[in-house]
Amino acid sequence: MIMSYHIVLGVTGSIAAYKAVELVSCLTKQGNDVVVIMTSAAQRFVHPVTFRSISHNRVVTDLFIDNENYDPNHVSLAEQADLLVVAPATANFIGKVASGIADDALTCTVMAARSPVIIAPAMNDSMYLNPIVQENIKKLTRHGYRIIEPEEGRLCTGRVGKGRLAAVEKIVGVIAEELNKMRKR
């Protein structure tokens, strides 16, 4: 029996945002209900219409959206989510969450989440290896966030280093592991 889960996918402003489109496609093909939250920087890489077309759901792009039936998106999405995934996650996003800063729809939703949170970093190798970023990742891990380590490979700068978003198949596998844990509860 295939179970459907409500997954909230956060997309931040990384060149790897295009890979999140494939991730949404994989998750919806599995029968999951996927809602995407995009930071303003993410929208500079991929248009929200792309995610809306693939997920068949609205895409949250702003914390303050006028709608007739008041629904504080960041709280309602967090309450509905079986799982929250952020892929790609920038150093900026990781730093904000590690510091408790909630100043956009995605960081507010993460702060309100009671479900497991998976974070897949993607950034330049120098940024990823920066001691402050590494401390922030360790802090998030201590608080129960699951981190999917980035891969070593060719980065958008042309350099080769660690910071490339993990393969979509790997992210889907980690999501499946988390969902299997839920099934057993």
N, C-alpha and C positions, 0 to 999 in steps of 0.2 A: 504494500500500500504506500503510495507516494503522499507525503504530507506537504502541505503548502505553508510557508512561513511568511510573515511580514518582515521584510528586510528594508532598513533605511540605509541608503548608500550615500555617504558624503563624498563630494568631489572638490578638491582644492586646486589652487592655481599652479599646476605643474604641467609641463609639456606632456607628461604621461597621462593627462586627463583623457586623451583619446582612447587609452586602453580601458578606461572605465566603461566605455560604450560596449565593448565586447563582454565585460564582466556583467553588465546589466542584461545583455542578451542571453548569456549562459544561465543566469539565475532565473530569468523569466521562463526560459525554455524548460527549466526543471519544475515549473509550476508555482514558483514563489511570486508573491506580490511585492514589487520593488518600488519604493518611492525614493527619488533622488533629491538631495539637497546640494545646491551648488554655491560656492562662495562667489563673490563678484569677480575675483581673479580667475576662477575656473571658467567663467563665462567668456573670457577672452580667448580661451583655447577651443572650447566646444560650446555650441549653442544649445540652450535648454530644449529647443524643439527636437533635437536629436534624441535626447533621453526620454522625452515625453512620447515620441513615436515608438521607441523600443519597449518602454516599460508600460505603456498605455495608462500612465498615471500622471497626475500633475507633477511639476518639478518646482520645488521650493527654492526661490532665488533671493528672497528678502524676508527679513524678520517682521517687517511691518507691511502686511498685505491687507488691503481693504477687502472685506467680504461681508456679505449680509449676515451670515450666521457666524458670529464671533467665534473664532477658534484659534487660540494661541498655538500656532503650528508647532513651535519647538517643544511644548509640553505634550500636546496630543500625539505628535509623531513618536516621541520618546515613550509614551505610555502604551502605544499600539505595537511598538517594535518588538519582535522576538529577538532580533539581532541588529546591531548597528555596526556598519563597516565604513571606514574612511580609506579610500584608495583612489588616487594617490593622496598622501598626507605630506604637506610641506613642513619645513622647519618652523615656519610661522605658526601654522596650526598646532603643531606639537608643543611649541613654546606656550601658546595661549592656554591650551588645555592643562598643561603641567602647572601653569601659574593660576589656574582657576579663572581665567578671563573668558567671559561669555559675551561677545559683542556682535555676533551675527547669528543667523539662523542655525548654522551648523554647530558652532561652539555652544550655543544655548541648548540645542537638542542633546548634544553629548553630555552636558552637565546635568540634564534632567533624566538621562537614561538610567533605567533599572536593569536593562538587558545587558548581556555581554557586549563589549565593544572591541572590535578588531581594527587595528591601525596598520596600514601598509605604507611606510615612508617612501618618498621618491624625491631625490634632490641631487645636486652636485656632490661629488665625493668629499670635497673640502668642507662643505656645509654638514654633510652627514657625520663626518668624523670629528667635527668641532666638539670639544669637551662639554660645552653647554648643551648642545643638542643631545649628546650621549647621556648626560645627566638627566635631561628631561625625559628621554626614552626610558631610562632605568626607573625614574620616579613613576611614570605611567604604569610600567610593568608591576612595580610594588603595589600600586593601587588596583591591580586586577585587569588592566587593559592588556589585550593580547597583541603583540607586535609581530608582524611578518617582516622579517629582515629583507632589506633590498638586496638585489643581486649585483655582482660585479659585471661590468660590461661597458659598451660604448654609451657615453652620455651625450646629451644634446650639444655640449661644447666641443665634441669631437674627441675628448679625452676618454680614456678607459679607466674606470674606477668603481668603487662600491657606492651605490646610490640609486641605481636603476630600479624602477618598480619591479617587484617580484612578478613572475609570469602569471598571467591570468589563471592558468590551470592550477598553479600552486595556491593562489588566493581562493579559488573555488573549492579546492581541497580542504583548506583550513576552515572555510565557512561550513563545509559539510561535516567536519569534525565537531564544530561547535553545535550544529543543529542535532547531530547524533547524541551529544551529551544531553541535550534538552529532551529528546525522545525517551531517554532512559530514566529521566526523573519522574 
